[in-house]
Amino acid sequence: QRILRLAEMCRRLETEEEKVLPFYPSSLAEWEQQKARSVLEETASEPLARAMQDYMGLERFWQRFNKAKLEEKGLERARAALADRNQELRRLLQQYLAGATVNQNVPKDPHPL
């Protein structure tokens, strides 16, 4: 109940795009979606199925949670890639600066660059 209440409060803070567009399209075909809807609308006979119907309101929460986790993982990978690129650029800069310095002992040697 607390999560549902918080979700209702957060709904007001959503952008227009989040309110209108779904987070990701369904991978099910139209007939599969209709079949899933019909199964969800049936009255449950098993206790576990009845208990699951109580949590149908959390479906949107789990979609958002999963989307946030996917974005977090994507950002972690992007950050790791940028850190690797940064290290590579630092290494190249150090090589350049090492080659650009002129050895004071042998000023007549050709420049290494």
ZADREN-657057 format. One record per residue (C-alpha): residue number from 1; residue in three letters; chain; x, y, z. Coordinates in nm, 3 decimals. Layout:
<sites>
SITE | NUM | ALA | A | X | Y | Z
...
</sites>
This chain:
<sites>
SITE | 1 | GLN | A | 0.000 | 0.000 | 0.000
SITE | 2 | ARG | A | 0.286 | 0.235 | 0.079
SITE | 3 | ILE | A | 0.446 | 0.179 | -0.262
SITE | 4 | LEU | A | 0.116 | 0.239 | -0.438
SITE | 5 | ARG | A | 0.063 | 0.561 | -0.241
SITE | 6 | LEU | A | 0.414 | 0.679 | -0.330
SITE | 7 | ALA | A | 0.357 | 0.589 | -0.694
SITE | 8 | GLU | A | 0.043 | 0.803 | -0.698
SITE | 9 | MET | A | 0.238 | 1.093 | -0.548
SITE | 10 | CYS | A | 0.518 | 1.054 | -0.802
SITE | 11 | ARG | A | 0.271 | 1.042 | -1.089
SITE | 12 | ARG | A | 0.225 | 1.418 | -1.051
SITE | 13 | LEU | A | 0.599 | 1.470 | -1.103
SITE | 14 | GLU | A | 0.619 | 1.274 | -1.427
SITE | 15 | THR | A | 0.698 | 1.453 | -1.748
SITE | 16 | GLU | A | 0.441 | 1.460 | -2.026
SITE | 17 | GLU | A | 0.646 | 1.206 | -2.222
SITE | 18 | GLU | A | 0.642 | 0.964 | -1.930
SITE | 19 | LYS | A | 0.269 | 1.005 | -1.886
SITE | 20 | VAL | A | 0.186 | 0.949 | -2.253
SITE | 21 | LEU | A | 0.442 | 0.700 | -2.379
SITE | 22 | PRO | A | 0.491 | 0.356 | -2.232
SITE | 23 | PHE | A | 0.836 | 0.279 | -2.102
SITE | 24 | TYR | A | 0.894 | 0.011 | -2.358
SITE | 25 | PRO | A | 0.673 | -0.157 | -2.614
SITE | 26 | SER | A | 0.546 | -0.504 | -2.548
SITE | 27 | SER | A | 0.724 | -0.784 | -2.728
SITE | 28 | LEU | A | 0.403 | -0.984 | -2.744
SITE | 29 | ALA | A | 0.193 | -1.010 | -3.057
SITE | 30 | GLU | A | -0.155 | -0.859 | -3.048
SITE | 31 | TRP | A | -0.327 | -1.196 | -3.005
SITE | 32 | GLU | A | -0.086 | -1.283 | -2.722
SITE | 33 | GLN | A | -0.166 | -0.956 | -2.546
SITE | 34 | GLN | A | -0.539 | -1.025 | -2.578
SITE | 35 | LYS | A | -0.492 | -1.374 | -2.439
SITE | 36 | ALA | A | -0.292 | -1.235 | -2.146
SITE | 37 | ARG | A | -0.564 | -0.976 | -2.074
SITE | 38 | SER | A | -0.834 | -1.243 | -2.079
SITE | 39 | VAL | A | -0.636 | -1.460 | -1.839
SITE | 40 | LEU | A | -0.590 | -1.164 | -1.604
SITE | 41 | GLU | A | -0.962 | -1.084 | -1.610
SITE | 42 | GLU | A | -1.066 | -1.438 | -1.514
SITE | 43 | THR | A | -1.148 | -1.500 | -1.152
SITE | 44 | ALA | A | -0.869 | -1.690 | -0.986
SITE | 45 | SER | A | -0.940 | -2.029 | -0.833
SITE | 46 | GLU | A | -0.603 | -2.093 | -0.670
SITE | 47 | PRO | A | -0.495 | -1.902 | -0.359
SITE | 48 | LEU | A | -0.165 | -1.794 | -0.514
SITE | 49 | ALA | A | -0.341 | -1.659 | -0.822
SITE | 50 | ARG | A | -0.581 | -1.462 | -0.603
SITE | 51 | ALA | A | -0.289 | -1.319 | -0.407
SITE | 52 | MET | A | -0.119 | -1.218 | -0.731
SITE | 53 | GLN | A | -0.423 | -1.016 | -0.835
SITE | 54 | ASP | A | -0.369 | -0.800 | -0.528
SITE | 55 | TYR | A | -0.031 | -0.700 | -0.670
SITE | 56 | MET | A | -0.144 | -0.608 | -1.021
SITE | 57 | GLY | A | -0.120 | -0.242 | -0.926
SITE | 58 | LEU | A | 0.254 | -0.287 | -0.885
SITE | 59 | GLU | A | 0.304 | -0.376 | -1.251
SITE | 60 | ARG | A | 0.381 | -0.015 | -1.346
SITE | 61 | PHE | A | 0.614 | 0.014 | -1.047
SITE | 62 | TRP | A | 0.811 | -0.290 | -1.160
SITE | 63 | GLN | A | 0.829 | -0.157 | -1.516
SITE | 64 | ARG | A | 0.978 | 0.167 | -1.386
SITE | 65 | PHE | A | 1.208 | -0.014 | -1.146
SITE | 66 | ASN | A | 1.339 | -0.241 | -1.422
SITE | 67 | LYS | A | 1.382 | 0.055 | -1.657
SITE | 68 | ALA | A | 1.576 | 0.244 | -1.391
SITE | 69 | LYS | A | 1.799 | -0.059 | -1.329
SITE | 70 | LEU | A | 1.866 | -0.098 | -1.702
SITE | 71 | GLU | A | 1.955 | 0.270 | -1.730
SITE | 72 | GLU | A | 2.181 | 0.240 | -1.425
SITE | 73 | LYS | A | 2.366 | -0.055 | -1.579
SITE | 74 | GLY | A | 2.397 | 0.129 | -1.910
SITE | 75 | LEU | A | 2.540 | 0.434 | -1.735
SITE | 76 | GLU | A | 2.785 | 0.217 | -1.542
SITE | 77 | ARG | A | 2.910 | 0.066 | -1.868
SITE | 78 | ALA | A | 2.936 | 0.408 | -2.031
SITE | 79 | ARG | A | 3.128 | 0.540 | -1.731
SITE | 80 | ALA | A | 3.368 | 0.244 | -1.745
SITE | 81 | ALA | A | 3.421 | 0.301 | -2.118
SITE | 82 | LEU | A | 3.487 | 0.671 | -2.058
SITE | 83 | ALA | A | 3.732 | 0.589 | -1.777
SITE | 84 | ASP | A | 3.918 | 0.352 | -2.011
SITE | 85 | ARG | A | 3.926 | 0.618 | -2.283
SITE | 86 | ASN | A | 4.049 | 0.874 | -2.030
SITE | 87 | GLN | A | 4.336 | 0.645 | -1.926
SITE | 88 | GLU | A | 4.428 | 0.589 | -2.290
SITE | 89 | LEU | A | 4.430 | 0.964 | -2.359
SITE | 90 | ARG | A | 4.643 | 1.024 | -2.049
SITE | 91 | ARG | A | 4.890 | 0.762 | -2.165
SITE | 92 | LEU | A | 4.910 | 0.920 | -2.510
SITE | 93 | LEU | A | 4.956 | 1.265 | -2.357
SITE | 94 | GLN | A | 5.240 | 1.138 | -2.137
SITE | 95 | GLN | A | 5.408 | 0.984 | -2.442
SITE | 96 | TYR | A | 5.371 | 1.310 | -2.631
SITE | 97 | LEU | A | 5.508 | 1.518 | -2.346
SITE | 98 | ALA | A | 5.798 | 1.276 | -2.297
SITE | 99 | GLY | A | 5.882 | 1.309 | -2.665
SITE | 100 | ALA | A | 5.839 | 1.685 | -2.665
SITE | 101 | THR | A | 6.091 | 1.749 | -2.388
SITE | 102 | VAL | A | 6.439 | 1.809 | -2.514
SITE | 103 | ASN | A | 6.718 | 1.637 | -2.334
SITE | 104 | GLN | A | 6.942 | 1.910 | -2.192
SITE | 105 | ASN | A | 7.252 | 1.691 | -2.216
SITE | 106 | VAL | A | 7.228 | 1.633 | -2.590
SITE | 107 | PRO | A | 7.069 | 1.940 | -2.753
SITE | 108 | LYS | A | 7.207 | 1.855 | -3.098
SITE | 109 | ASP | A | 7.020 | 1.524 | -3.127
SITE | 110 | PRO | A | 6.720 | 1.529 | -3.361
SITE | 111 | HIS | A | 6.387 | 1.584 | -3.194
SITE | 112 | PRO | A | 6.211 | 1.247 | -3.129
SITE | 113 | LEU | A | 5.885 | 1.372 | -3.279
</sites>
